[in-house]
Amino acid sequence: MRKYALLLGIFAMLFGCEMPIPQSPVTFPKLLSDGMVLQRDQPVQIWGKGTPGEKVRVSLAGAIGSTKVAEDSTWKVQLPPLPSGGPFQLQVNVQTIHDVYVGDVWLAGGQSNMEWALKSGVIGREAEFANPDFPQIRFFKVAKDYSATEKADVSGGSWKIANAENLPDFSAVAWFFAKKNHLEKNVPVGIIESNWGGTPAEGWTEAQVLAEIEERSFTEEAKDVIENRSKWKEILAENEKKREMRDLLVRRPDSLMAAEVAALGYTESGWKSIQLPASNPLEHIAWVRKKFTLPSNSPATLTLSRLEQMAFVYVNGVQVHYKDWGAAMPTLEIPGELLKAGQNVLTIRAINTWDNRPVVGSAGEMYVTQNGRKISLEGNWSYSNSVVEPQLPKVEYHNWRPGFMFNAMIAPLTNYSIKGVIWYQGESNAGRAEEYRELFGTMIQNWRSRWKMEFLPFLYVQLANFMERKEVQPDSKWALLREAQTRILELPKTGMATIIDIGEEKDIHPKNKKDVGERLWLQARKVAFDEQILASGPFVKEIKREGDKLLVSFFDVGEGLKLAFGEEVLGFYVEDAEGQFESVQGVISEKDQITLTIPEGITPVSVRYAWADNPQVNLINSIQLPAMPFRKSF
C-alpha cells in the first residue's frame, strides 16, 4: 500500500496541475475538431503540426501523453485506449478541442448509393425527421477532392451533430446503420463519410499497390500516375481552373436576366425547337420554355418528375422551385396569382454537372392540373444551350484515376482510429467483374495496411437488382459483379449485405436505404462485435441430383427457408452441356433445401439463382433476409 501511495504521489508531481503547460501553438487536421467522436477501446492517435523542437502535451479524459515536434513540423501522440463516454475536452498545450466523445467510429465509403442523403426521397425519411435529435451521433463529411500525391489533410469537413438541421444531409445508409449502433450498444457513434458518386474502386486504392498488379485495366495508368506525378499535377491544376469556372457559371442565375428570360413576353431569338421528352439535345446550361393555355387563373399543380441534375423552375417569370442534385422533384403547387386565363409559360434552367447533358421530363409525367383537368406539357418546347448563358468548360473526372481519391480522401484519415468500414460501391466497375475480386480485395488489404489493422472489419453492400427484368440472363454484367463481391467473403473479417430484393428497375439509386443500413448493422454485430448471430440470407451449400430432381441445400437458413411471396420458388434456372439455359420450378422441400424439377430433354450441369440484372426472387430465411445470388456446377 505504501508503495502504491508513493507511485500515486510521483504521478501527481509529474502530471498534476502544477506541471507547466507548453505554450507553443499547434495546428490540427480537420478531423480533430469540436464535436468529434474517437474510437473506444483502441489507442487514440492525436497529431498535427507545430514549431520544430517545441514540446507538445496532450490530455484527454485522464489520459496524458507528450512529445516534441519533429524537424518536418509534424507531431503525433498516442494515448491509451479509453472506454466510451463524454463529453470531454481534448487539451493540447494551451489549445482546447471541445465536446469530444468516445464511442464507435466508422468510415462510410463508396459511390452515390452511400453518398445518397436522407432528404433525397428516401423511404421513411419523414419518421426520421420527426425524431431527429441524437446528440451522441455525429457525422463528418469529407469534402470531395483528388490529388496525384498524398495529402496530409482533407480539404474540408466538420463534425455535425444529428439534429433537425443536419440530419437531412447525412448519408441515409450510414444514418440507419449509426442509429442502430448507438441504440443497441448505448455508445456515441461517429461516421466519417468519404464517398463520391460514380467512382470506381481503383480511385480509392493506392496507385503504387495497383501498379504491382499486372495486365489489368488500371495497371498502365497507375504506373503513369507514379512515374509522372509532376505532369499530373499540371493537368489537375488546369482542370481545377475549369471546374471553378463551371461552378461559378452554374450557380444561381442573375435574377434580372432570369426574370426576363422566363417572362411570357420574352422573344426567343436564336432558340431552337425540341420535342420533349422524346429527344434530348440539351447541353451546358440549358434553358427550355413551354407555352400552355389555361381556362382560368385558378390554382394549379405542376407535375414534372424528371429533372437531371439541378433545375430552376419558373412560371410566368417567377421562380417557383429549385431542384438540387439528388433531391426528388415534388409536385408543385402554383398559386392562382401567378397564372393567367389564356396563355402561360413554363421556363426551366437545367444543369447537369455530371456530363453537361441535363434531362427534362419523362413520358406521362409532364403536365399541369387545374380544377381536375390535365394539360399536357409534352411535345414542342423551345430551348437554348448557349444563347442565354455561355457554354460550360469541359471538366474531366480525374478523381476516377488510380489512387487519386485515396490520396486526398483516404490517406489523410488513416491516423484516426476506427471500428471498421461500411462500403457501398460496384456499379462503376460492372463490366469488369473478372478483375473486381482482385481489385476490391486489394483495396481492402491496402486500407488495412494503412490503418495498421490486419483485421479491420470491412462490411459492404452487394449490388441491388436494377434495370429491365429478364427471366434468363446468363451474360448479366451485374450478376458477374455480384459474384465477385461474394468472393470477397473469403477474406477474414468481411461481411456482405445482400439487397437483391429491394432495388428498383428504373432507378440505380433505390430509395429503401433503411434495410440496407440495418442489414449492414447485422453484419457489424457478427463481424466487428463477434456476436454469434444469423446475419446473412441463405447461401448455397451443395446441389445433388436425384432422378428428374435437383436438391439444393443452403447455409444460414435460421429456423428454415421461407418465401417472401407466392407458393413457388422463383429465380432458378439450369444450364446444360451446350450452354443452353432454362428456367426451372422450385419448392421448399426441407428446412434448408429447395427441390427443383428438371425440364424434359435437359441434362443440367449447373444451377444459377438470381442471375440477372434485375431478377425476380422470393427465397428468404427465417429473419427475412434474401438468398444470395449464385451459380454452381455439380
C-alpha positions, 0 to 999 in steps of 0.5 A, spaced: 500 500 500 505 504 501 508 503 495 502 504 491 501 511 495 508 513 493 507 511 485 500 515 486 504 521 489 510 521 483 504 521 478 501 527 481 508 531 481 509 529 474 502 530 471 498 534 476 496 541 475 502 544 477 506 541 471 507 547 466 503 547 460 507 548 453 505 554 450 507 553 443 501 553 438 499 547 434 495 546 428 490 540 427 487 536 421 480 537 420 478 531 423 480 533 430 475 538 431 469 540 436 464 535 436 468 529 434 467 522 436 474 517 437 474 510 437 473 506 444 477 501 446 483 502 441 489 507 442 487 514 440 492 517 435 492 525 436 497 529 431 498 535 427 503 540 426 507 545 430 514 549 431 520 544 430 523 542 437 517 545 441 514 540 446 507 538 445 502 535 451 496 532 450 490 530 455 484 527 454 479 524 459 485 522 464 489 520 459 496 524 458 501 523 453 507 528 450 512 529 445 516 534 441 515 536 434 519 533 429 524 537 424 518 536 418 513 540 423 509 534 424 507 531 431 503 525 433 501 522 440 498 516 442 494 515 448 491 509 451 485 506 449 479 509 453 472 506 454 466 510 451 463 516 454 463 524 454 463 529 453 470 531 454 475 536 452 481 534 448 487 539 451 493 540 447 498 545 450 494 551 451 489 549 445 482 546 447 478 541 442 471 541 445 465 536 446 469 530 444 466 523 445 468 516 445 464 511 442 464 507 435 467 510 429 466 508 422 468 510 415 462 510 410 465 509 403 463 508 396 459 511 390 452 515 390 448 509 393 452 511 400 453 518 398 445 518 397 442 523 403 436 522 407 432 528 404 433 525 397 426 521 397 428 516 401 423 511 404 421 513 411 425 519 411 419 523 414 419 518 421 426 520 421 425 527 421 420 527 426 425 524 431 431 527 429 435 529 435 441 524 437 446 528 440 451 522 441 451 521 433 455 525 429 457 525 422 463 528 418 463 529 411 469 529 407 469 534 402 470 531 395 477 532 392 483 528 388 490 529 388 496 525 384 500 525 391 498 524 398 495 529 402 496 530 409 489 533 410 482 533 407 480 539 404 474 540 408 469 537 413 466 538 420 463 534 425 455 535 425 451 533 430 444 529 428 439 534 429 433 537 425 438 541 421 443 536 419 440 530 419 437 531 412 444 531 409 447 525 412 448 519 408 441 515 409 445 508 409 450 510 414 444 514 418 440 507 419 446 503 420 449 509 426 442 509 429 442 502 430 449 502 433 448 507 438 441 504 440 443 497 441 450 498 444 448 505 448 455 508 445 456 515 441 457 513 434 461 517 429 461 516 421 466 519 417 463 519 410 468 519 404 464 517 398 463 520 391 458 518 386 460 514 380 467 512 382 470 506 381 474 502 386 481 503 383 480 511 385 480 509 392 486 504 392 493 506 392 496 507 385 503 504 387 499 497 390 495 497 383 501 498 379 504 491 382 498 488 379 499 486 372 495 486 365 489 489 368 485 495 366 488 500 371 495 497 371 498 502 365 495 508 368 497 507 375 504 506 373 503 513 369 500 516 375 507 514 379 512 515 374 509 522 372 506 525 378 509 532 376 505 532 369 499 530 373 499 535 377 499 540 371 493 537 368 489 537 375 491 544 376 488 546 369 482 542 370 481 545 377 481 552 373 475 549 369 471 546 374 471 553 378 469 556 372 463 551 371 461 552 378 461 559 378 457 559 371 452 554 374 450 557 380 444 561 381 442 565 375 442 573 375 435 574 377 434 580 372 436 576 366 432 570 369 426 574 370 426 576 363 428 570 360 422 566 363 417 572 362 411 570 357 413 576 353 420 574 352 422 573 344 426 567 343 431 569 338 436 564 336 432 558 340 431 552 337 425 547 337 425 540 341 420 535 342 420 533 349 421 528 352 422 524 346 429 527 344 434 530 348 439 535 345 440 539 351 447 541 353 451 546 358 446 550 361 440 549 358 434 553 358 427 550 355 420 554 355 413 551 354 407 555 352 400 552 355 393 555 355 389 555 361 381 556 362 382 560 368 387 563 373 385 558 378 390 554 382 394 549 379 399 543 380 405 542 376 407 535 375 414 534 372 418 528 375 424 528 371 429 533 372 437 531 371 441 534 375 439 541 378 433 545 375 430 552 376 423 552 375 419 558 373 412 560 371 410 566 368 417 569 370 417 567 377 421 562 380 417 557 383 422 551 385 429 549 385 431 542 384 438 540 387 442 534 385 439 528 388 433 531 391 426 528 388 422 533 384 415 534 388 409 536 385 408 543 385 403 547 387 402 554 383 398 559 386 392 562 382 396 569 382 401 567 378 397 564 372 393 567 367 386 565 363 389 564 356 396 563 355 402 561 360 409 559 360 413 554 363 421 556 363 426 551 366 434 552 367 437 545 367 444 543 369 447 537 369 454 537 372 455 530 371 456 530 363 453 537 361 447 533 358 441 535 363 434 531 362 427 534 362 421 530 363 419 523 362 413 520 358 406 521 362 409 525 367 409 532 364 403 536 365 399 541 369 392 540 373 387 545 374 380 544 377 381 536 375 383 537 368 390 535 365 394 539 360 399 536 357 406 539 357 409 534 352 411 535 345 414 542 342 418 546 347 423 551 345 430 551 348 437 554 348 444 551 350 448 557 349 444 563 347 442 565 354 448 563 358 455 561 355 457 554 354 460 550 360 468 548 360 469 541 359 471 538 366 474 531 366 473 526 372 480 525 374 478 523 381 476 516 377 484 515 376 488 510 380 489 512 387 487 519 386 481 519 391 485 515 396 490 520 396 486 526 398 480 522 401 483 516 404 490 517 406 489 523 410 484 519 415 488 513 416 491 516 423 484 516 426 482 510 429 476 506 427 471 500 428 471 498 421 468 500 414 461 500 411 462 500 403 457 501 398 460 501 391 460 496 384 456 499 379 462 503 376 466 497 375 460 492 372 463 490 366 469 488 369 467 483 374 473 478 372 478 483 375 473 486 381 475 480 386 482 482 385 481 489 385 476 490 391 480 485 395 486 489 394 483 495 396 481 492 402 488 489 404 491 496 402 486 500 407 488 495 412 495 496 411 494 503 412 490 503 418 495 498 421 489 493 422 490 486 419 483 485 421 479 491 420 472 489 419 470 491 412 462 490 411 459 492 404 453 492 400 452 487 394 449 490 388 441 491 388 437 488 382 436 494 377 434 495 370 429 491 365 427 484 368 429 478 364 427 471 366 434 468 363 440 472 363 446 468 363 451 474 360 448 479 366 454 484 367 451 485 374 450 478 376 458 477 374 459 483 379 455 480 384 459 474 384 465 477 385 463 481 391 461 474 394 468 472 393 470 477 397 467 473 403 473 469 403 477 474 406 477 474 414 473 479 417 468 481 411 461 481 411 456 482 405 449 485 405 445 482 400 439 487 397 437 483 391 430 484 393 429 491 394 432 495 388 428 498 383 428 497 375 428 504 373 432 507 378 440 505 380 439 509 386 433 505 390 430 509 395 429 503 401 436 505 404 433 503 411 434 495 410 440 496 407 443 500 413 440 495 418 442 489 414 449 492 414 448 493 422 447 485 422 453 484 419 457 489 424 454 485 430 457 478 427 463 481 424 466 487 428 462 485 435 463 477 434 456 476 436 454 469 434 448 471 430 444 469 423 446 475 419 446 473 412 440 470 407 441 463 405 447 461 401 448 455 397 451 449 400 451 443 395 446 441 389 445 433 388 441 430 383 436 425 384 432 422 378 428 428 374 430 432 381 435 437 383 436 438 391 439 444 393 441 445 400 443 452 403 447 455 409 444 460 414 437 458 413 435 460 421 429 456 423 428 454 415 427 457 408 421 461 407 418 465 401 417 472 401 411 471 396 407 466 392 407 458 393 413 457 388 420 458 388 422 463 383 429 465 380 432 458 378 434 456 372 439 450 369 444 450 364 446 444 360 452 441 356 451 446 350 450 452 354 443 452 353 439 455 359 432 454 362 428 456 367 426 451 372 420 450 378 422 450 385 419 448 392 421 448 399 422 441 400 426 441 407 428 446 412 434 448 408 433 445 401 429 447 395 427 441 390 427 443 383 424 439 377 428 438 371 425 440 364 424 434 359 430 433 354 435 437 359 441 434 362 443 440 367 450 441 369 449 447 373 444 451 377 444 459 377 439 463 382 438 470 381 442 471 375 440 477 372 440 484 372 434 485 375 431 478 377 425 476 380 426 472 387 422 470 393 427 465 397 428 468 404 430 465 411 427 465 417 429 473 419 427 475 412 433 476 409 434 474 401 438 468 398 444 470 395 445 470 388 449 464 385 451 459 380 454 452 381 456 446 377 455 439 380 
